[in-house]
Amino acid sequence: MAIDTLIKTVLSELKVAINSKTVIGEPTTFKNWTVIPVTRVSFGFGAGGGPGKNDASFGGGSGGGATIEPVAFIAISEKEVKLISLKEKETIWEKILKPEVGEKIYNKLMGIADGAAEAADSSPQDTKKD
């Protein structure tokens, strides 16, 4: 089997396995609530191949894997919508990606950069003559 055919086969199988219904699951009704599961889906894929010592030989292989992790539920009633997280804490990246935190980090970095530029401008220049 040619390597391009191998790649197409694995990718088409992953496409079937991972779709929008995998991330946002099917709604389930319980009493007066509709509950929708939300998952994090990640996958990886690798393939390689090459010719052997003669024209008739070839070696190749491919592989792929997927992880599906439940992260939250969206609960909807007639009066409210709730996002119920399954994680105990926010990760550092989730904190950084909040707009107000990102702005604080940006301002701090700009202050550091401005201070470094001022220090460079005020340092004595090398005026040594030979």
MDTraj code that builds the backbone (N, CA, C; nanometers):
import mdtraj as md
import numpy as np

residues = "MET ALA ILE ASP THR LEU ILE LYS THR VAL LEU SER GLU LEU LYS VAL ALA ILE ASN SER LYS THR VAL ILE GLY GLU PRO THR THR PHE LYS ASN TRP THR VAL ILE PRO VAL THR ARG VAL SER PHE GLY PHE GLY ALA GLY GLY GLY PRO GLY LYS ASN ASP ALA SER PHE GLY GLY GLY SER GLY GLY GLY ALA THR ILE GLU PRO VAL ALA PHE ILE ALA ILE SER GLU LYS GLU VAL LYS LEU ILE SER LEU LYS GLU LYS GLU THR ILE TRP GLU LYS ILE LEU LYS PRO GLU VAL GLY GLU LYS ILE TYR ASN LYS LEU MET GLY ILE ALA ASP GLY ALA ALA GLU ALA ALA ASP SER SER PRO GLN ASP THR LYS LYS ASP".split()
xyz = np.array([
    [0.0854, -0.1176, 0.0000],
    [0.0000, 0.0000, 0.0000],
    [0.0897, 0.1235, 0.0000],
    [0.0626, 0.2196, -0.0859],
    [0.1408, 0.3423, -0.0950],
    [0.1164, 0.4285, 0.0289],
    [0.2161, 0.5082, 0.0658],
    [0.2074, 0.5888, 0.1878],
    [0.0937, 0.6900, 0.1816],
    [0.0688, 0.7490, 0.0635],
    [-0.0408, 0.8459, 0.0536],
    [-0.1762, 0.7792, 0.0759],
    [-0.1920, 0.6568, 0.0310],
    [-0.3158, 0.5815, 0.0547],
    [-0.3305, 0.5497, 0.2029],
    [-0.2206, 0.5148, 0.2665],
    [-0.2200, 0.4863, 0.4093],
    [-0.2635, 0.6095, 0.4888],
    [-0.2078, 0.7243, 0.4545],
    [-0.2422, 0.8495, 0.5224],
    [-0.3894, 0.8826, 0.5030],
    [-0.4382, 0.8731, 0.3800],
    [-0.5788, 0.9032, 0.3521],
    [-0.6721, 0.8106, 0.4288],
    [-0.6363, 0.6845, 0.4393],
    [-0.7201, 0.5874, 0.5106],
    [-0.7295, 0.6216, 0.6588],
    [-0.6152, 0.6487, 0.7221],
    [-0.6161, 0.6806, 0.8652],
    [-0.6910, 0.8110, 0.8909],
    [-0.6672, 0.9127, 0.8097],
    [-0.7359, 1.0406, 0.8288],
    [-0.8864, 1.0287, 0.8089],
    [-0.9297, 0.9498, 0.7126],
    [-1.0739, 0.9338, 0.6914],
    [-1.1383, 0.8618, 0.8091],
    [-1.0680, 0.7655, 0.8679],
    [-1.1208, 0.6968, 0.9861],
    [-1.1278, 0.7907, 1.1059],
    [-1.0259, 0.8754, 1.1240],
    [-1.0290, 0.9730, 1.2331],
    [-1.1414, 1.0734, 1.2129],
    [-1.1648, 1.1133, 1.0888],
    [-1.2717, 1.2083, 1.0584],
    [-1.4077, 1.1507, 1.0965],
    [-1.4269, 1.0231, 1.0738],
    [-1.5522, 0.9571, 1.1101],
    [-1.5668, 0.9521, 1.2621],
    [-1.4565, 0.9235, 1.3313],
    [-1.4618, 0.9076, 1.4768],
    [-1.4764, 1.0402, 1.5501],
    [-1.4191, 1.1460, 1.4961],
    [-1.4194, 1.2753, 1.5647],
    [-1.4979, 1.3748, 1.4805],
    [-1.6159, 1.4109, 1.5288],
    [-1.6977, 1.5100, 1.4598],
    [-1.7567, 1.6055, 1.5623],
    [-1.8395, 1.6986, 1.5206],
    [-1.8942, 1.7978, 1.6129],
    [-1.9778, 1.7345, 1.7234],
    [-2.0405, 1.6217, 1.6962],
    [-2.1195, 1.5551, 1.7995],
    [-2.0304, 1.4918, 1.9057],
    [-1.9030, 1.4743, 1.8742],
    [-1.8098, 1.4229, 1.9736],
    [-1.7772, 1.5321, 2.0752],
    [-1.7629, 1.6563, 2.0291],
    [-1.7295, 1.7680, 2.1176],
    [-1.8522, 1.8149, 2.1946],
    [-1.9586, 1.8447, 2.1253],
    [-2.0857, 1.8820, 2.1881],
    [-2.1767, 1.7624, 2.1708],
    [-2.1999, 1.6919, 2.2807],
    [-2.2739, 1.5661, 2.2733],
    [-2.4230, 1.5838, 2.2510],
    [-2.4901, 1.4737, 2.2442],
    [-2.6346, 1.4728, 2.2243],
    [-2.7049, 1.5198, 2.3518],
    [-2.8022, 1.6089, 2.3399],
    [-2.8765, 1.6561, 2.4574],
    [-2.9576, 1.5436, 2.5214],
    [-2.9643, 1.5478, 2.6543],
    [-3.0438, 1.4530, 2.7312],
    [-3.1369, 1.5330, 2.8208],
    [-3.2626, 1.4927, 2.8284],
    [-3.3587, 1.5636, 2.9127],
    [-3.3770, 1.4881, 3.0435],
    [-3.3702, 1.5639, 3.1543],
    [-3.3893, 1.5085, 3.2879],
    [-3.4762, 1.6057, 3.3659],
    [-3.5967, 1.5614, 3.4018],
    [-3.6974, 1.6469, 3.4658],
    [-3.7174, 1.7699, 3.3774],
    [-3.6945, 1.8907, 3.4305],
    [-3.7160, 2.0109, 3.3487],
    [-3.5844, 2.0671, 3.2943],
    [-3.4790, 1.9858, 3.2929],
    [-3.3484, 2.0297, 3.2453],
    [-3.3080, 1.9532, 3.1196],
    [-3.2440, 2.0252, 3.0296],
    [-3.1777, 1.9621, 2.9157],
    [-3.0286, 1.9719, 2.9432],
    [-2.9599, 1.8599, 2.9387],
    [-2.8171, 1.8552, 2.9704],
    [-2.7400, 1.8142, 2.8449],
    [-2.6381, 1.8939, 2.8136],
    [-2.5560, 1.8691, 2.6947],
    [-2.4110, 1.8498, 2.7398],
    [-2.3529, 1.7337, 2.7133],
    [-2.2125, 1.7127, 2.7509],
    [-2.1168, 1.7866, 2.6565],
    [-2.0076, 1.8370, 2.7139],
    [-1.9033, 1.9044, 2.6368],
    [-1.7725, 1.8306, 2.6644],
    [-1.7013, 1.7943, 2.5586],
    [-1.5762, 1.7205, 2.5747],
    [-1.4615, 1.7918, 2.5046],
    [-1.3421, 1.7587, 2.5462],
    [-1.2215, 1.8057, 2.4781],
    [-1.1704, 1.6880, 2.3962],
    [-1.1507, 1.7124, 2.2692],
    [-1.1047, 1.6070, 2.1793],
    [-0.9678, 1.6466, 2.1253],
    [-0.8731, 1.5551, 2.1334],
    [-0.7429, 1.5795, 2.0720],
    [-0.6996, 1.4521, 2.0008],
    [-0.6266, 1.4712, 1.8941],
    [-0.5779, 1.3534, 1.8237],
    [-0.4442, 1.3828, 1.7585],
    [-0.3722, 1.2779, 1.7363],
    [-0.2424, 1.2887, 1.6715],
    [-0.2311, 1.1851, 1.5619],
    [-0.1409, 1.2109, 1.4717],
    [-0.1273, 1.1237, 1.3563],
    [0.0168, 1.1288, 1.3087],
    [0.0671, 1.0169, 1.2691],
    [0.2012, 1.0122, 1.2125],
    [0.2093, 0.9068, 1.1033],
    [0.2917, 0.9320, 1.0044],
    [0.3091, 0.8366, 0.8948],
    [0.4489, 0.8534, 0.8384],
    [0.4994, 0.7472, 0.7851],
    [0.6307, 0.7540, 0.7230],
    [0.6540, 0.6344, 0.6333],
    [0.7500, 0.6471, 0.5492],
    [0.7816, 0.5376, 0.4588],
    [0.9034, 0.5713, 0.3764],
    [0.9540, 0.4720, 0.3115],
    [1.0692, 0.4952, 0.2270],
    [1.1045, 0.3726, 0.1463],
    [1.1863, 0.3929, 0.0452],
    [1.2257, 0.2812, -0.0406],
    [1.3261, 0.1905, 0.0294],
    [1.3284, 0.0688, -0.0146],
    [1.4263, -0.0274, 0.0359],
    [1.5539, -0.0212, -0.0461],
    [1.6311, -0.1273, -0.0397],
    [1.7591, -0.1304, -0.1108],
    [1.7427, -0.1478, -0.2608],
    [1.6307, -0.2066, -0.3024],
    [1.6085, -0.2204, -0.4464],
    [1.4739, -0.1575, -0.4823],
    [1.4472, -0.1480, -0.6112],
    [1.3269, -0.0795, -0.6589],
    [1.1977, -0.1460, -0.6149],
    [1.1997, -0.2744, -0.5900],
    [1.0772, -0.3474, -0.5576],
    [1.0419, -0.3425, -0.4091],
    [1.1306, -0.2945, -0.3238],
    [1.1009, -0.2974, -0.1800],
    [1.0616, -0.1587, -0.1278],
    [0.9738, -0.1603, -0.0305],
    [0.9238, -0.0373, 0.0310],
    [0.8807, -0.0700, 0.1727],
    [0.9030, 0.0213, 0.2641],
    [0.8548, 0.0038, 0.4009],
    [0.7815, 0.1293, 0.4441],
    [0.6729, 0.1123, 0.5137],
    [0.5977, 0.2289, 0.5586],
    [0.5018, 0.1914, 0.6687],
    [0.4535, 0.2913, 0.7349],
    [0.3563, 0.2670, 0.8401],
    [0.2906, 0.3971, 0.8819],
    [0.1800, 0.3853, 0.9502],
    [0.1120, 0.5038, 1.0007],
    [0.0389, 0.4668, 1.1281],
    [0.0050, 0.5670, 1.2015],
    [-0.0693, 0.5439, 1.3246],
    [-0.1385, 0.6713, 1.3682],
    [-0.2390, 0.6561, 1.4450],
    [-0.3115, 0.7715, 1.4954],
    [-0.3759, 0.7364, 1.6276],
    [-0.4057, 0.8365, 1.7033],
    [-0.4710, 0.8131, 1.8309],
    [-0.5569, 0.9320, 1.8676],
    [-0.6528, 0.9097, 1.9529],
    [-0.7427, 1.0169, 1.9944],
    [-0.7692, 1.0069, 2.1436],
    [-0.7928, 1.1224, 2.2037],
    [-0.8322, 1.1296, 2.3436],
    [-0.9604, 1.2104, 2.3508],
    [-1.0566, 1.1587, 2.4221],
    [-1.1822, 1.2306, 2.4434],
    [-1.1987, 1.2451, 2.5942],
    [-1.2020, 1.3706, 2.6410],
    [-1.2085, 1.3980, 2.7842],
    [-1.3324, 1.4824, 2.8150],
    [-1.4220, 1.4359, 2.9006],
    [-1.5361, 1.5192, 2.9380],
    [-1.4877, 1.6382, 3.0210],
    [-1.5319, 1.7587, 2.9858],
    [-1.4865, 1.8774, 3.0581],
    [-1.5995, 1.9554, 3.1237],
    [-1.7215, 1.9434, 3.0720],
    [-1.8306, 2.0227, 3.1289],
    [-1.9653, 1.9706, 3.0801],
    [-2.0685, 2.0260, 3.1408],
    [-2.2054, 2.0040, 3.0959],
    [-2.2729, 2.1393, 3.0845],
    [-2.3531, 2.1559, 2.9819],
    [-2.4383, 2.2738, 2.9702],
    [-2.5767, 2.2291, 3.0144],
    [-2.6288, 2.2943, 3.1182],
    [-2.7606, 2.2597, 3.1715],
    [-2.8565, 2.3742, 3.1404],
    [-2.9668, 2.3416, 3.0745],
    [-3.0621, 2.4433, 3.0292],
    [-3.1995, 2.4115, 3.0865],
    [-3.2592, 2.5126, 3.1512],
    [-3.3978, 2.5004, 3.1965],
    [-3.4759, 2.6160, 3.1358],
    [-3.6024, 2.6279, 3.1718],
    [-3.6827, 2.7386, 3.1187],
    [-3.6336, 2.8726, 3.1717],
    [-3.5709, 2.8735, 3.2900],
    [-3.5327, 2.9988, 3.3544],
    [-3.3841, 3.0324, 3.3454],
    [-3.2995, 2.9333, 3.3231],
    [-3.1561, 2.9617, 3.3265],
    [-3.0743, 2.8622, 3.2442],
    [-2.9503, 2.9053, 3.2197],
    [-2.8516, 2.8207, 3.1532],
    [-2.7280, 2.8190, 3.2427],
    [-2.6769, 2.6997, 3.2712],
    [-2.5586, 2.6861, 3.3563],
    [-2.4511, 2.6077, 3.2820],
    [-2.3274, 2.6469, 3.3050],
    [-2.2132, 2.5695, 3.2580],
    [-2.1526, 2.5040, 3.3813],
    [-2.1564, 2.3730, 3.3864],
    [-2.1060, 2.2985, 3.5014],
    [-1.9729, 2.2360, 3.4615],
    [-1.8650, 2.2925, 3.5143],
    [-1.7309, 2.2440, 3.4814],
    [-1.6988, 2.1195, 3.5622],
    [-1.6307, 2.0250, 3.5006],
    [-1.5880, 1.9043, 3.5701],
    [-1.4467, 1.9176, 3.6253],
    [-1.3813, 2.0288, 3.5941],
    [-1.2456, 2.0502, 3.6431],
    [-1.2522, 2.1254, 3.7753],
    [-1.1584, 2.0935, 3.8644],
    [-1.1559, 2.1591, 3.9940],
    [-1.0995, 2.3003, 3.9857],
    [-0.9959, 2.3187, 3.9070],
    [-0.9286, 2.4474, 3.8985],
    [-0.9061, 2.4843, 3.7529],
    [-0.8842, 2.6141, 3.7313],
    [-0.8438, 2.6591, 3.5994],
    [-0.6948, 2.6323, 3.5821],
    [-0.6570, 2.5999, 3.4625],
    [-0.5144, 2.5855, 3.4350],
    [-0.4541, 2.7242, 3.4197],
    [-0.3237, 2.7327, 3.4241],
    [-0.2560, 2.8608, 3.4088],
    [-0.2902, 2.9254, 3.2748],
    [-0.3038, 2.8434, 3.1701],
    [-0.3343, 2.8983, 3.0379],
    [-0.4757, 2.9538, 3.0332],
    [-0.5698, 2.8905, 3.1017],
    [-0.7064, 2.9424, 3.1052],
    [-0.7106, 3.0762, 3.1782],
    [-0.6291, 3.0902, 3.2825],
    [-0.6220, 3.2178, 3.3541],
    [-0.5605, 3.3259, 3.2664],
    [-0.4527, 3.2912, 3.1973],
    [-0.3843, 3.3887, 3.1122],
    [-0.4737, 3.4338, 2.9972],
    [-0.5550, 3.3433, 2.9449],
    [-0.6372, 3.3760, 2.8288],
    [-0.7581, 3.4627, 2.8621],
    [-0.7856, 3.4854, 2.9907],
    [-0.8942, 3.5763, 3.0258],
    [-0.8540, 3.7167, 2.9819],
    [-0.9442, 3.7914, 2.9212],
    [-0.9070, 3.9235, 2.8685],
    [-0.8451, 4.0169, 2.9721],
    [-0.9017, 4.0228, 3.0933],
    [-0.8488, 4.1159, 3.1931],
    [-0.7088, 4.0762, 3.2397],
    [-0.6800, 3.9480, 3.2467],
    [-0.5469, 3.9020, 3.2862],
    [-0.4476, 3.9278, 3.1733],
    [-0.4886, 3.8993, 3.0512],
    [-0.4021, 3.9247, 2.9365],
    [-0.3623, 4.0708, 2.9271],
    [-0.4564, 4.1608, 2.9559],
    [-0.4274, 4.3041, 2.9512],
    [-0.3259, 4.3422, 3.0594],
    [-0.3405, 4.2859, 3.1792],
    [-0.2457, 4.3145, 3.2880],
    [-0.1059, 4.2654, 3.2520],
    [-0.0974, 4.1469, 3.1951],
    [0.0331, 4.0925, 3.1557],
    [0.0958, 4.1797, 3.0471],
    [0.0153, 4.2197, 2.9490],
    [0.0642, 4.3051, 2.8411],
    [0.1186, 4.4366, 2.8974],
    [0.0416, 4.5007, 2.9863],
    [0.0845, 4.6281, 3.0439],
    [0.2136, 4.6121, 3.1241],
    [0.2242, 4.5041, 3.1990],
    [0.3456, 4.4788, 3.2777],
    [0.4664, 4.4604, 3.1855],
    [0.4509, 4.3813, 3.0805],
    [0.5611, 4.3594, 2.9866],
    [0.6014, 4.4885, 2.9157],
    [0.5029, 4.5716, 2.8811],
    [0.5338, 4.6991, 2.8163],
    [0.6099, 4.7902, 2.9122],
    [0.5735, 4.7873, 3.0414],
    [0.6456, 4.8659, 3.1413],
    [0.7898, 4.8204, 3.1543],
    [0.8109, 4.6904, 3.1541],
    [0.9467, 4.6364, 3.1613],
    [1.0261, 4.6770, 3.0376],
    [0.9639, 4.6673, 2.9208],
    [1.0314, 4.7038, 2.7958],
    [1.0653, 4.8525, 2.7943],
    [0.9723, 4.9372, 2.8404],
    [0.9981, 5.0816, 2.8451],
    [1.1127, 5.1127, 2.9408],
    [1.1151, 5.0450, 3.0560],
    [1.2231, 5.0651, 3.1531],
    [1.3576, 5.0242, 3.0967],
    [1.3614, 4.9146, 3.0241],
    [1.4863, 4.8683, 2.9633],
    [1.5334, 4.9662, 2.8562],
    [1.4397, 5.0213, 2.7806],
    [1.4755, 5.1178, 2.6760],
    [1.5302, 5.2457, 2.7383],
    [1.4680, 5.2927, 2.8479],
    [1.5164, 5.4128, 2.9165],
    [1.6555, 5.3898, 2.9738],
    [1.6783, 5.2725, 3.0320],
    [1.8094, 5.2407, 3.0888],
    [1.9160, 5.2385, 2.9798],
    [1.8828, 5.1858, 2.8652],
    [1.9785, 5.1800, 2.7542],
    [2.0094, 5.3199, 2.7026],
    [1.9072, 5.4071, 2.6986],
    [1.9275, 5.5438, 2.6506],
    [2.0119, 5.6261, 2.7469],
    [2.0002, 5.6001, 2.8779],
    [2.0707, 5.6816, 2.9767],
    [2.2086, 5.6274, 3.0119],
    [2.2473, 5.5115, 2.9608],
    [2.3796, 5.4564, 2.9930],
    [2.4866, 5.5339, 2.9174],
    [2.6036, 5.5534, 2.9821],
    [2.7107, 5.6289, 2.9140],
    [2.7590, 5.5549, 2.7900],
    [2.7833, 5.6320, 2.6876],
    [2.8313, 5.5750, 2.5622],
    [2.9823, 5.5555, 2.5709],
    [3.0321, 5.4591, 2.5006],
    [3.1758, 5.4327, 2.4964],
    [3.2412, 5.5376, 2.4073],
    [3.3103, 5.6318, 2.4714],
    [3.3736, 5.7404, 2.3953],
    [3.5250, 5.7264, 2.3923],
    [3.5740, 5.6091, 2.4191],
    [3.7176, 5.5830, 2.4221],
    [3.7768, 5.6021, 2.2827],
    [3.8865, 5.6817, 2.2780],
    [3.9554, 5.7046, 2.1511],
    [4.0891, 5.6339, 2.1540],
    [4.1302, 5.5857, 2.0416],
    [4.2602, 5.5170, 2.0336],
    [4.3695, 5.6134, 2.0015],
])
top = md.Topology()
chain = top.add_chain()
for i, resn in enumerate(residues, 1):
    res = top.add_residue(resn, chain, resSeq=i)
    for name in ("N", "CA", "C"):
        top.add_atom(name, md.element.get_by_symbol(name[0]), res)
traj = md.Trajectory(xyz[None], top)
